[in-house]
């Protein structure tokens, strides 16, 4: 495993890191590792356009017409 040294970190960031680490019950160093892993190892989030493009073709628009979309209303309770 490699070591990582980060210089010139603003004091407010260091305090926020320590606060977050305490809330998670771990050291600031362990919190720093967790933040790096979450940011760099998790798959990137896809945008809405990518999600929509990935949806499979499930039929024609006519397959999804509601009852009653025709000229006469349909009585669904009889």
C-alpha positions as CSV (number, residue, x, y, z in Angstrom):
1,X,0.0,0.0,0.0
2,X,1.2,3.5,-0.8
3,X,1.3,6.5,1.4
4,X,-0.4,9.8,0.4
5,X,0.6,13.2,1.7
6,X,-1.6,16.2,1.0
7,X,-0.1,19.6,1.7
8,X,-1.7,22.9,1.9
9,X,-5.2,21.7,3.1
10,X,-7.3,24.5,4.5
11,X,-7.9,24.3,8.2
12,X,-11.7,24.4,7.7
13,X,-11.4,21.3,5.5
14,X,-9.3,19.5,8.1
15,X,-11.9,20.3,10.8
16,X,-14.7,19.2,8.6
17,X,-12.9,15.9,8.0
18,X,-12.3,15.3,11.7
19,X,-16.0,16.1,12.4
20,X,-17.2,13.7,9.7
21,X,-14.7,11.0,10.9
22,X,-16.0,11.4,14.5
23,X,-19.6,11.0,13.2
24,X,-18.7,7.8,11.5
25,X,-16.7,6.5,14.4
26,X,-13.3,6.4,12.7
27,X,-10.0,8.3,12.5
28,X,-9.5,11.2,10.2
29,X,-7.1,9.1,8.2
30,X,-9.7,6.3,7.8
31,X,-12.3,8.8,6.8
32,X,-10.0,10.3,4.2
33,X,-9.5,6.8,2.7
34,X,-13.2,6.2,2.7
35,X,-13.9,9.5,0.9
36,X,-11.2,8.8,-1.7
37,X,-12.6,5.3,-2.3
38,X,-16.2,6.5,-2.6
39,X,-15.1,9.2,-5.1
40,X,-12.8,7.2,-7.2
41,X,-13.9,3.5,-7.1
42,X,-17.7,3.7,-7.2
43,X,-19.2,3.6,-10.7
44,X,-20.0,7.0,-12.0
45,X,-23.6,8.1,-12.0
46,X,-25.3,8.2,-15.4
47,X,-27.3,11.2,-16.5
48,X,-31.0,11.0,-17.4
49,X,-30.3,10.8,-21.1
50,X,-28.0,7.8,-20.7
51,X,-30.6,6.0,-18.4
52,X,-33.4,6.6,-20.9
53,X,-31.3,5.4,-23.8
54,X,-30.5,2.2,-21.9
55,X,-34.2,1.3,-21.5
56,X,-35.3,-1.6,-23.6
57,X,-38.0,-1.3,-26.2
58,X,-41.0,-2.8,-24.6
59,X,-43.7,-2.3,-27.3
60,X,-45.7,0.2,-29.3
61,X,-47.3,3.3,-27.9
62,X,-50.6,1.8,-28.7
63,X,-49.9,-1.0,-26.2
64,X,-50.0,1.6,-23.4
65,X,-53.2,3.4,-24.3
66,X,-55.6,3.7,-21.4
67,X,-59.1,2.2,-21.5
68,X,-61.5,5.1,-22.3
69,X,-59.1,6.9,-24.7
70,X,-61.5,6.0,-27.5
71,X,-64.6,7.8,-28.6
72,X,-66.8,6.2,-25.9
73,X,-66.0,6.0,-22.2
74,X,-65.5,2.5,-20.8
75,X,-67.3,1.4,-17.7
76,X,-64.7,-0.5,-15.7
77,X,-67.1,-1.3,-12.8
78,X,-69.6,-3.4,-14.7
